[in-house]
Each structure stands twice: as structure tokens, then as C-alpha cells.
Amino acid sequence: MLFLFIAPRSLLDTALFCSLGLIGGVGHYLVIRAFQLVMPRRSPRWAMRSCWAAPSWAMAIFGNFPDVWTWVGAGIIIASGISIALRERRLLAGLDSGPKPSAPAVNPRALNPSHPR
């Protein structure tokens, strides 16, 4: 069975379910506020740590070894973070001025001399 609802049997069960939702909501709110308050250069470090910390905790607590797609996803996230960090370092050093235009701007009068401006 995919979904099986069992009603809480006591008031304590109901209070525990409500507190679980409340604590989870407060936790999510605090993570969001932390990302809003932290310096942007420091937030990717925390995200990179969570890429290996979450599977490690899953293995330690539940004995659940991550599958290959978990490692592929973590690799993509880590590679993109490293790429962004290197690009930001080049931008701060003044070595890279950003993306280059793919084609020069074309003056419409050069293509059609009778074109109104």
C-alpha cells in the first residue's frame, strides 16, 4: 500500500505530530535566514560540506549506503561549486572581464541604407 493513514490514537500522538511539524518548519526558516545573513562567499562551503555529510550520516545512523545517482548528483554540485569559485576568483583578480560578445553589433544602416533610424 502506498498511502496508509492511521489516525493518532491519543492526544500525546497529536501533540507530537504537531511539534514535529513546528520544529521542522522553524528549522527550515532558520536555514533560510542563515543563508540570507551569511556572506555569499561562505555559503557554498556549507553546501559542499552537506554533500558529503548527509550520505555519511545516512550510512552511520541508518546503514543506508548511497546509490550511484547520489554520488553523481553530489559530483555535479561540487564541480559546479568549484567552477563558480574559480570564476569568481578570476573576476576578483581582474583577469576575466566576463563573457565576450559572440558577434559584433550590426548597424542596421550598413545592411540597408534606406532603413530609418
N, CA, C and O atoms as a MOPAC input file, in Angstrom:
PM7 MOZYME 1SCF
protein

 N      0.83600 1    -1.18600 1     0.00000 1
 C      0.00000 1     0.00000 1     0.00000 1
 C      0.87100 1     1.23600 1     0.00000 1
 O      1.82600 1     1.35500 1     0.76800 1
 N      0.52200 1     2.13300 1    -0.86700 1
 C      1.31300 1     3.34700 1    -0.98900 1
 C      0.99400 1     4.33200 1     0.14100 1
 O      1.90300 1     4.85100 1     0.78800 1
 N     -0.27100 1     4.58300 1     0.37000 1
 C     -0.67100 1     5.51400 1     1.42300 1
 C     -1.57000 1     4.78600 1     2.41100 1
 O     -2.58000 1     4.18600 1     2.04300 1
 N     -1.17800 1     4.85600 1     3.65300 1
 C     -1.98900 1     4.25300 1     4.70600 1
 C     -2.04500 1     5.25700 1     5.84900 1
 O     -1.03400 1     5.53600 1     6.49300 1
 N     -3.22400 1     5.79400 1     6.09500 1
 C     -3.37700 1     6.78200 1     7.14500 1
 C     -3.90000 1     6.09900 1     8.39700 1
 O     -4.91400 1     5.40200 1     8.36600 1
 N     -3.20100 1     6.30600 1     9.48100 1
 C     -3.65800 1     5.82300 1    10.77900 1
 C     -3.81600 1     7.05300 1    11.66000 1
 O     -2.85800 1     7.79100 1    11.89300 1
 N     -5.00800 1     7.26300 1    12.13700 1
 C     -5.29300 1     8.43100 1    12.97200 1
 C     -4.52300 1     8.34000 1    14.28600 1
 O     -4.32800 1     7.24900 1    14.82300 1
 N     -4.09200 1     9.47700 1    14.79700 1
 C     -3.42100 1     9.46700 1    16.10300 1
 C     -4.33900 1     8.86400 1    17.16400 1
 O     -5.53400 1     9.15600 1    17.21600 1
 N     -3.76000 1     8.02900 1    17.99400 1
 C     -4.56200 1     7.29200 1    18.97300 1
 C     -4.77900 1     8.06800 1    20.26700 1
 O     -5.71200 1     7.78700 1    21.01800 1
 N     -3.92100 1     9.03600 1    20.51900 1
 C     -4.07000 1     9.78200 1    21.76700 1
 C     -3.73900 1    11.25100 1    21.51800 1
 O     -3.26400 1    11.63300 1    20.44800 1
 N     -3.99900 1    12.04100 1    22.52000 1
 C     -3.66600 1    13.45500 1    22.44500 1
 C     -2.15100 1    13.65500 1    22.39600 1
 O     -1.66900 1    14.60500 1    21.78100 1
 N     -1.40800 1    12.76700 1    23.04000 1
 C      0.05300 1    12.84500 1    23.00000 1
 C      0.56200 1    12.64400 1    21.57300 1
 O      1.46300 1    13.36100 1    21.13800 1
 N     -0.00700 1    11.67100 1    20.83200 1
 C      0.38400 1    11.45800 1    19.44300 1
 C      0.12400 1    12.70600 1    18.60500 1
 O      0.96100 1    13.10100 1    17.79300 1
 N     -1.02100 1    13.31600 1    18.80200 1
 C     -1.35800 1    14.52500 1    18.06500 1
 C     -0.38600 1    15.65100 1    18.40500 1
 O      0.06100 1    16.37300 1    17.51300 1
 N     -0.05700 1    15.80500 1    19.67600 1
 C      0.88800 1    16.84400 1    20.08800 1
 C      2.27600 1    16.57900 1    19.50600 1
 O      2.96200 1    17.51700 1    19.09900 1
 N      2.69200 1    15.32700 1    19.46300 1
 C      3.99400 1    15.00100 1    18.89700 1
 C      4.04100 1    15.29500 1    17.39600 1
 O      5.03800 1    15.81900 1    16.89800 1
 N      2.97000 1    14.96100 1    16.67600 1
 C      2.92100 1    15.25700 1    15.24100 1
 C      2.96000 1    16.76400 1    14.99900 1
 O      3.66700 1    17.23300 1    14.10700 1
 N      2.21400 1    17.50800 1    15.77800 1
 C      2.20800 1    18.96800 1    15.62200 1
 C      3.56900 1    19.56100 1    15.95000 1
 O      4.04400 1    20.44900 1    15.24300 1
 N      4.20300 1    19.07600 1    17.01800 1
 C      5.52100 1    19.59700 1    17.38000 1
 C      6.56400 1    19.21800 1    16.33000 1
 O      7.49600 1    19.98300 1    16.08100 1
 N      6.41700 1    18.05100 1    15.71600 1
 C      7.33500 1    17.66200 1    14.65300 1
 C      7.25000 1    18.63700 1    13.48200 1
 O      8.27300 1    19.05900 1    12.94300 1
 N      6.03700 1    18.98900 1    13.09400 1
 C      5.85500 1    19.96000 1    12.01600 1
 C      6.37200 1    21.33100 1    12.40000 1
 O      7.00900 1    22.00400 1    11.58900 1
 N      6.10500 1    21.75600 1    13.63000 1
 C      6.55000 1    23.06100 1    14.09400 1
 C      8.07200 1    23.13700 1    14.16100 1
 O      8.66100 1    24.11800 1    13.70800 1
 N      8.70800 1    22.12100 1    14.71500 1
 C     10.17000 1    22.11400 1    14.82000 1
 C     10.81200 1    22.05700 1    13.43400 1
 O     11.81000 1    22.73300 1    13.18600 1
 N     10.24500 1    21.25400 1    12.53000 1
 C     10.76800 1    21.19200 1    11.16300 1
 C     10.62100 1    22.51600 1    10.44700 1
 O     11.53400 1    22.94100 1     9.74000 1
 N      9.48900 1    23.17600 1    10.61700 1
 C      9.27600 1    24.48000 1     9.97900 1
 C     10.22800 1    25.53200 1    10.51500 1
 O     10.77000 1    26.32500 1     9.74500 1
 N     10.43700 1    25.55100 1    11.82000 1
 C     11.37800 1    26.50500 1    12.41500 1
 C     12.79400 1    26.21700 1    11.93100 1
 O     13.55800 1    27.14300 1    11.66200 1
 N     13.14700 1    24.94000 1    11.81800 1
 C     14.47200 1    24.57400 1    11.32200 1
 C     14.70000 1    25.05900 1     9.90600 1
 O     15.76200 1    25.59800 1     9.59400 1
 N     13.70400 1    24.87100 1     9.04100 1
 C     13.82500 1    25.35300 1     7.66200 1
 C     13.92700 1    26.87600 1     7.61800 1
 O     14.71000 1    27.43100 1     6.84600 1
 N     13.14700 1    27.53600 1     8.43700 1
 C     13.20400 1    29.00300 1     8.48400 1
 C     14.59300 1    29.47100 1     8.91700 1
 O     15.13000 1    30.42200 1     8.35000 1
 N     15.17500 1    28.80700 1     9.91700 1
 C     16.49800 1    29.21500 1    10.39300 1
 C     17.57600 1    28.97900 1     9.34100 1
 O     18.51300 1    29.77000 1     9.23600 1
 N     17.46000 1    27.90900 1     8.56400 1
 C     18.42000 1    27.67900 1     7.48400 1
 C     18.29100 1    28.77700 1     6.42500 1
 O     19.29700 1    29.27900 1     5.92300 1
 N     17.06500 1    29.14500 1     6.09200 1
 C     16.84700 1    30.20800 1     5.11200 1
 C     17.43300 1    31.52500 1     5.61800 1
 O     18.09400 1    32.23800 1     4.86300 1
 N     17.19600 1    31.85200 1     6.88400 1
 C     17.73900 1    33.09200 1     7.45500 1
 C     19.26000 1    33.05200 1     7.49600 1
 O     19.91200 1    34.07300 1     7.27900 1
 N     19.83200 1    31.88100 1     7.77400 1
 C     21.29200 1    31.77500 1     7.79400 1
 C     21.86500 1    32.06000 1     6.41900 1
 O     22.87800 1    32.75000 1     6.30300 1
 N     21.22800 1    31.53600 1     5.36500 1
 C     21.71200 1    31.80500 1     4.01600 1
 C     21.52300 1    33.27000 1     3.64300 1
 O     22.30100 1    33.80300 1     2.85100 1
 N     20.51700 1    33.92800 1     4.18800 1
 C     20.32900 1    35.34600 1     3.89500 1
 C     21.35600 1    36.21300 1     4.60800 1
 O     21.73100 1    37.26900 1     4.09700 1
 N     21.81100 1    35.79100 1     5.76700 1
 C     22.71100 1    36.61000 1     6.57300 1
 C     24.18800 1    36.33100 1     6.32100 1
 O     25.02900 1    37.19500 1     6.57000 1
 N     24.51100 1    35.15000 1     5.83600 1
 C     25.91600 1    34.78400 1     5.66300 1
 C     26.48200 1    35.48400 1     4.42900 1
 O     25.75100 1    35.81300 1     3.49500 1
 N     27.77400 1    35.70000 1     4.44300 1
 C     28.43800 1    36.28800 1     3.28300 1
 C     28.32300 1    35.30600 1     2.11500 1
 O     28.47500 1    34.10100 1     2.31700 1
 N     28.06300 1    35.78400 1     0.92400 1
 C     27.86700 1    34.87600 1    -0.20600 1
 C     29.05100 1    33.95900 1    -0.48900 1
 O     28.86800 1    32.85600 1    -1.00400 1
 N     30.25800 1    34.39900 1    -0.16000 1
 C     31.41600 1    33.54300 1    -0.42000 1
 C     31.46800 1    32.35600 1     0.53000 1
 O     32.12500 1    31.36000 1     0.22700 1
 N     30.79900 1    32.43600 1     1.66300 1
 C     30.87500 1    31.34900 1     2.63500 1
 C     29.76700 1    30.31700 1     2.47600 1
 O     29.93100 1    29.17800 1     2.91500 1
 N     28.65800 1    30.67500 1     1.87000 1
 C     27.55100 1    29.72500 1     1.78200 1
 C     27.85900 1    28.51000 1     0.91400 1
 O     27.38400 1    27.42600 1     1.25300 1
 N     28.62300 1    28.60500 1    -0.19000 1
 C     28.91400 1    27.38400 1    -0.94100 1
 C     29.72800 1    26.37700 1    -0.14700 1
 O     29.58900 1    25.17100 1    -0.35100 1
 N     30.57100 1    26.85300 1     0.75300 1
 C     31.35400 1    25.92100 1     1.58000 1
 C     30.43200 1    25.04700 1     2.41300 1
 O     30.65800 1    23.84400 1     2.54500 1
 N     29.40100 1    25.64600 1     2.97000 1
 C     28.45400 1    24.88300 1     3.78600 1
 C     27.70800 1    23.87600 1     2.92200 1
 O     27.47800 1    22.74000 1     3.33600 1
 N     27.33300 1    24.29800 1     1.72300 1
 C     26.62000 1    23.39100 1     0.81200 1
 C     27.51700 1    22.23500 1     0.39900 1
 O     27.04500 1    21.10500 1     0.26900 1
 N     28.80100 1    22.49800 1     0.18900 1
 C     29.72500 1    21.42100 1    -0.18400 1
 C     29.89200 1    20.43500 1     0.96700 1
 O     29.99300 1    19.22900 1     0.74200 1
 N     29.92000 1    20.93000 1     2.16800 1
 C     30.02900 1    20.02100 1     3.32100 1
 C     28.80200 1    19.13500 1     3.44600 1
 O     28.90600 1    17.96600 1     3.81800 1
 N     27.64600 1    19.69100 1     3.13700 1
 C     26.43400 1    18.88200 1     3.27100 1
 C     26.36600 1    17.79100 1     2.21900 1
 O     25.66500 1    16.79700 1     2.41100 1
 N     27.08500 1    17.95400 1     1.10100 1
 C     27.08600 1    16.91800 1     0.05700 1
 C     27.73000 1    15.63200 1     0.54600 1
 O     27.33500 1    14.54600 1     0.12400 1
 N     28.70500 1    15.73500 1     1.42000 1
 C     29.27900 1    14.50600 1     1.95400 1
 C     28.75200 1    14.18900 1     3.34600 1
 O     28.79200 1    13.03300 1     3.76600 1
 N     28.26000 1    15.19000 1     4.07100 1
 C     27.78800 1    14.93900 1     5.43300 1
 C     26.46700 1    14.17300 1     5.44900 1
 O     26.28900 1    13.27500 1     6.27300 1
 N     25.54100 1    14.51000 1     4.55700 1
 C     24.23900 1    13.83400 1     4.56100 1
 C     24.36800 1    12.34100 1     4.26000 1
 O     23.79700 1    11.53000 1     4.98900 1
 N     25.10400 1    11.94600 1     3.20100 1
 C     25.27400 1    10.49900 1     2.99900 1
 C     26.04700 1     9.83000 1     4.12700 1
 O     25.79200 1     8.66900 1     4.44800 1
 N     26.98700 1    10.55000 1     4.73000 1
 C     27.74700 1     9.95800 1     5.84300 1
 C     26.84700 1     9.67200 1     7.03500 1
 O     26.93200 1     8.61100 1     7.65400 1
 N     25.97500 1    10.63900 1     7.35200 1
 C     25.03100 1    10.41100 1     8.44300 1
 C     24.05700 1     9.28400 1     8.11300 1
 O     23.69400 1     8.49500 1     8.98500 1
 N     23.63900 1     9.21100 1     6.85900 1
 C     22.73100 1     8.13900 1     6.45800 1
 C     23.39200 1     6.77800 1     6.63600 1
 O     22.74900 1     5.82000 1     7.06300 1
 N     24.68000 1     6.69600 1     6.30600 1
 C     25.38600 1     5.42600 1     6.49200 1
 C     25.57900 1     5.11700 1     7.96900 1
 O     25.39800 1     3.97800 1     8.40000 1
 N     25.95100 1     6.14600 1     8.75600 1
 C     26.23700 1     5.91300 1    10.16900 1
 C     24.98900 1     5.57700 1    10.96900 1
 O     25.02000 1     4.68300 1    11.81500 1
 N     23.89700 1     6.27700 1    10.71500 1
 C     22.70100 1     6.09700 1    11.53600 1
 C     21.81400 1     4.97200 1    11.02300 1
 O     21.36400 1     4.13000 1    11.80000 1
 N     21.56000 1     4.95500 1     9.70600 1
 C     20.58900 1     4.01900 1     9.14900 1
 C     21.22200 1     2.84300 1     8.42700 1
 O     20.51500 1     1.90800 1     8.04900 1
 N     22.53700 1     2.86000 1     8.22300 1
 C     23.19000 1     1.79600 1     7.47700 1
 C     22.81500 1     1.80800 1     6.00200 1
 O     22.87000 1     0.77800 1     5.33100 1
 N     22.43800 1     2.97000 1     5.50500 1
 C     21.98500 1     3.12200 1     4.13100 1
 C     23.13500 1     3.68100 1     3.29600 1
 O     23.49800 1     4.84900 1     3.43600 1
 N     23.70900 1     2.83900 1     2.42200 1
 C     24.79900 1     3.30100 1     1.56500 1
 C     24.20400 1     3.98500 1     0.34700 1
 O     23.33100 1     3.41500 1    -0.30700 1
 N     24.65700 1     5.20500 1     0.02000 1
 C     24.09600 1     5.94200 1    -1.11500 1
 C     24.33100 1     5.21300 1    -2.44100 1
 O     25.36900 1     4.58200 1    -2.64400 1
 N     23.35600 1     5.31300 1    -3.32800 1
 C     23.49800 1     4.68000 1    -4.63600 1
 C     24.34300 1     5.55200 1    -5.55500 1
 O     24.78900 1     6.63200 1    -5.16900 1
 N     24.55300 1     5.07300 1    -6.76500 1
 C     25.43200 1     5.76100 1    -7.69900 1
 C     24.88100 1     7.13200 1    -8.08200 1
 O     25.66200 1     8.05200 1    -8.32700 1
 N     23.56000 1     7.29500 1    -8.14200 1
 C     22.97400 1     8.57600 1    -8.54300 1
 C     23.17700 1     9.64000 1    -7.47300 1
 O     23.27000 1    10.82600 1    -7.78800 1
 N     23.24600 1     9.23000 1    -6.22700 1
 C     23.55800 1    10.18400 1    -5.15400 1
 C     24.96500 1    10.73700 1    -5.35100 1
 O     25.19200 1    11.94000 1    -5.22200 1
 N     25.90700 1     9.85000 1    -5.66600 1
 C     27.28500 1    10.28300 1    -5.86800 1
 C     27.42400 1    11.11200 1    -7.14300 1
 O     28.19500 1    12.07100 1    -7.17700 1
 N     26.68400 1    10.75000 1    -8.19000 1
 C     26.71600 1    11.54400 1    -9.42700 1
 C     26.18100 1    12.95300 1    -9.16400 1
 O     26.78300 1    13.93600 1    -9.59600 1
 N     25.06300 1    13.05100 1    -8.46400 1
 C     24.48800 1    14.36100 1    -8.14000 1
 C     25.41700 1    15.18700 1    -7.27200 1
 O     25.58300 1    16.38500 1    -7.50100 1
 N     26.02800 1    14.54900 1    -6.26900 1
 C     26.96700 1    15.27500 1    -5.41000 1
 C     28.17000 1    15.75100 1    -6.22000 1
 O     28.67400 1    16.85200 1    -5.99900 1
 N     28.62500 1    14.92700 1    -7.15100 1
 C     29.75000 1    15.32400 1    -8.00000 1
 C     29.41400 1    16.51800 1    -8.87300 1
 O     30.24100 1    17.41100 1    -9.05900 1
 N     28.20000 1    16.53500 1    -9.41100 1
 C     27.77400 1    17.67500 1   -10.23400 1
 C     27.71200 1    18.95100 1    -9.40100 1
 O     28.16300 1    20.01000 1    -9.83700 1
 N     27.15400 1    18.84100 1    -8.20900 1
 C     27.04900 1    20.01400 1    -7.33200 1
 C     28.42900 1    20.52100 1    -6.93600 1
 O     28.68200 1    21.72600 1    -6.95900 1
 N     29.31700 1    19.60800 1    -6.57400 1
 C     30.66300 1    20.00500 1    -6.15600 1
 C     31.43500 1    20.60400 1    -7.33000 1
 O     32.12300 1    21.61200 1    -7.16900 1
 N     31.32500 1    19.98800 1    -8.51400 1
 C     32.03200 1    20.51700 1    -9.68600 1
 C     31.52700 1    21.90700 1   -10.05900 1
 O     32.31900 1    22.77800 1   -10.41700 1
 N     30.22000 1    22.11900 1    -9.97800 1
 C     29.70300 1    23.45300 1   -10.29600 1
 C     30.14300 1    24.47200 1    -9.25200 1
 O     30.42800 1    25.62000 1    -9.59400 1
 N     30.20400 1    24.07700 1    -8.00000 1
 C     30.68700 1    24.98700 1    -6.95500 1
 C     32.14000 1    25.36700 1    -7.15000 1
 O     32.51500 1    26.52500 1    -6.96700 1
 N     32.96100 1    24.39100 1    -7.52400 1
 C     34.37500 1    24.68000 1    -7.78600 1
 C     34.51100 1    25.59000 1    -8.99800 1
 O     35.31800 1    26.51900 1    -8.99500 1
 N     33.72500 1    25.32500 1   -10.02900 1
 C     33.76200 1    26.16100 1   -11.23200 1
 C     33.37900 1    27.60200 1   -10.91200 1
 O     34.03400 1    28.53900 1   -11.36900 1
 N     32.33400 1    27.77700 1   -10.13900 1
 C     31.90400 1    29.13200 1    -9.76300 1
 C     32.96400 1    29.81800 1    -8.90500 1
 O     33.23600 1    31.00600 1    -9.08100 1
 N     33.56400 1    29.06900 1    -7.97300 1
 C     34.58600 1    29.66100 1    -7.11200 1
 C     35.80100 1    30.11400 1    -7.92000 1
 O     36.33900 1    31.19500 1    -7.68500 1
 N     36.23100 1    29.28400 1    -8.87500 1
 C     37.37400 1    29.67200 1    -9.70600 1
 C     37.04600 1    30.87400 1   -10.57400 1
 O     37.88200 1    31.76100 1   -10.74600 1
 N     35.84700 1    30.91300 1   -11.11800 1
 C     35.44000 1    32.05400 1   -11.95100 1
 C     35.37300 1    33.33600 1   -11.11700 1
 O     35.81400 1    34.39400 1   -11.56500 1
 N     34.82700 1    33.23900 1    -9.91600 1
 C     34.76200 1    34.41500 1    -9.04200 1
 C     36.15700 1    34.89100 1    -8.66400 1
 O     36.40500 1    36.09300 1    -8.56900 1
 N     37.06300 1    33.95100 1    -8.45100 1
 C     38.43300 1    34.33400 1    -8.11100 1
 C     39.07900 1    35.08800 1    -9.27100 1
 O     39.77800 1    36.07900 1    -9.06100 1
 N     38.84000 1    34.60700 1   -10.51500 1
 C     39.38500 1    35.30500 1   -11.68400 1
 C     38.75500 1    36.67800 1   -11.84500 1
 O     39.44900 1    37.63500 1   -12.18800 1
 N     37.45000 1    36.79600 1   -11.60300 1
 C     36.79300 1    38.09800 1   -11.71700 1
 C     37.32500 1    39.08100 1   -10.68600 1
 O     37.54500 1    40.25100 1   -10.99900 1
 N     37.53400 1    38.61600 1    -9.45500 1
 C     38.05400 1    39.49800 1    -8.41200 1
 C     39.48500 1    39.93000 1    -8.70600 1
 O     39.89000 1    41.03800 1    -8.35600 1
 N     40.24100 1    39.06000 1    -9.34500 1
 C     41.62900 1    39.40200 1    -9.66400 1
 C     41.72300 1    40.28500 1   -10.90300 1
 O     42.79900 1    40.79700 1   -11.21100 1
 N     40.61300 1    40.47200 1   -11.62000 1
 C     40.60600 1    41.30500 1   -12.80400 1
 C     41.13100 1    40.60200 1   -14.03500 1
 O     41.41600 1    41.24900 1   -15.04200 1
 N     41.26400 1    39.27900 1   -13.97300 1
 C     41.79700 1    38.53600 1   -15.11300 1
 C     40.72400 1    38.21100 1   -16.14000 1
 O     41.03300 1    37.96100 1   -17.30600 1
 N     39.49000 1    38.21400 1   -15.72300 1
 C     38.40500 1    37.85400 1   -16.61800 1
 C     37.36300 1    38.96200 1   -16.54800 1
 O     36.86900 1    39.28100 1   -15.46600 1
 N     37.03200 1    39.53700 1   -17.66700 1
 C     36.07700 1    40.64300 1   -17.66600 1
 C     34.65700 1    40.19800 1   -17.96600 1
 O     33.78200 1    41.03500 1   -18.19100 1
 N     34.41800 1    38.91300 1   -17.97300 1
 C     33.07100 1    38.41500 1   -18.22500 1
 C     32.96500 1    37.80200 1   -19.60400 1
 O     33.95500 1    37.72000 1   -20.33100 1
 N     31.77300 1    37.37200 1   -19.96700 1
 C     31.60500 1    36.72200 1   -21.26500 1
 C     31.83500 1    37.70200 1   -22.41000 1
 O     31.44100 1    38.86700 1   -22.35300 1
 N     32.47000 1    37.19900 1   -23.42500 1
 C     32.73500 1    38.01000 1   -24.60600 1
 C     31.51900 1    37.96600 1   -25.53300 1
 O     30.84700 1    36.93800 1   -25.61300 1
 N     31.22600 1    39.06200 1   -26.23200 1
 C     30.09300 1    39.02300 1   -27.16400 1
 C     30.39000 1    38.04800 1   -28.29900 1
 O     31.52100 1    37.95900 1   -28.77800 1
 N     29.36600 1    37.32400 1   -28.71700 1
 C     29.56800 1    36.31000 1   -29.74900 1
 C     29.69000 1    36.93600 1   -31.13400 1
 O     30.38000 1    36.39100 1   -31.99600 1
 N     29.04900 1    38.04300 1   -31.35500 1
 C     29.11200 1    38.70700 1   -32.65500 1
 C     29.05600 1    40.21100 1   -32.41900 1
 O     28.38000 1    40.67000 1   -31.49800 1
 N     29.76000 1    40.97800 1   -33.24100 1
 C     29.69900 1    42.43200 1   -33.05500 1
 C     28.31100 1    42.95300 1   -33.39900 1
 O     27.59600 1    42.36900 1   -34.21300 1
 N     27.95100 1    44.04600 1   -32.77300 1
 C     26.65600 1    44.66500 1   -33.06300 1
 C     26.65900 1    45.17200 1   -34.49700 1
 O     27.63200 1    45.77000 1   -34.95800 1
 N     25.56900 1    44.92800 1   -35.18400 1
 C     25.47000 1    45.31100 1   -36.59000 1
 C     24.62400 1    46.56600 1   -36.69700 1
 O     23.53600 1    46.65400 1   -36.12900 1
 N     25.14000 1    47.52300 1   -37.42600 1
 C     24.40100 1    48.74900 1   -37.67300 1
 C     23.35900 1    48.45400 1   -38.75100 1
 O     23.73200 1    48.01800 1   -39.84000 1
 N     22.04800 1    48.67700 1   -38.48900 1
 C     21.04500 1    48.35900 1   -39.49900 1
 C     21.21900 1    49.15300 1   -40.78200 1
 O     20.82500 1    48.69100 1   -41.85200 1
 N     21.80100 1    50.33300 1   -40.69000 1
 C     22.00900 1    51.13300 1   -41.91500 1
 C     23.07400 1    50.51300 1   -42.80100 1
 O     23.05900 1    50.70400 1   -44.01700 1
 N     24.00300 1    49.76700 1   -42.20100 1
 C     25.03200 1    49.13100 1   -43.02400 1
 C     24.42600 1    48.04600 1   -43.90100 1
 O     24.89100 1    47.82600 1   -45.01900 1
 N     23.40000 1    47.36800 1   -43.41200 1
 C     22.74600 1    46.32900 1   -44.19100 1
 C     21.75800 1    46.91900 1   -45.19000 1
 O     21.64700 1    46.44600 1   -46.32100 1
 N     21.04900 1    47.94500 1   -44.76700 1
 C     20.01900 1    48.54000 1   -45.61800 1
 C     20.12800 1    50.06400 1   -45.46300 1
 O     19.65000 1    50.61500 1   -44.47100 1
 N     20.75400 1    50.74900 1   -46.43400 1
 C     20.95400 1    52.20200 1   -46.30300 1
 C     19.65800 1    52.99100 1   -46.19000 1
 O     19.67200 1    54.10500 1   -45.66700 1
 N     18.54100 1    52.45300 1   -46.65900 1
 C     17.28100 1    53.19200 1   -46.57500 1
 C     16.53900 1    52.93100 1   -45.26400 1
 O     15.42500 1    53.42000 1   -45.07400 1
 N     17.14000 1    52.17700 1   -44.37600 1
 C     16.49400 1    51.85000 1   -43.09400 1
 C     16.39400 1    53.09900 1   -42.23600 1
 O     17.40200 1    53.77200 1   -42.01600 1
 N     15.18300 1    53.43200 1   -41.73800 1
 C     15.07400 1    54.60600 1   -40.86000 1
 C     15.66900 1    54.31000 1   -39.48900 1
 O     15.59400 1    53.18300 1   -38.99900 1
 N     16.22800 1    55.27700 1   -38.90800 1
 C     16.84200 1    55.09200 1   -37.60500 1
 C     15.86300 1    55.09000 1   -36.53600 1
 O     16.22400 1    54.94400 1   -35.36800 1

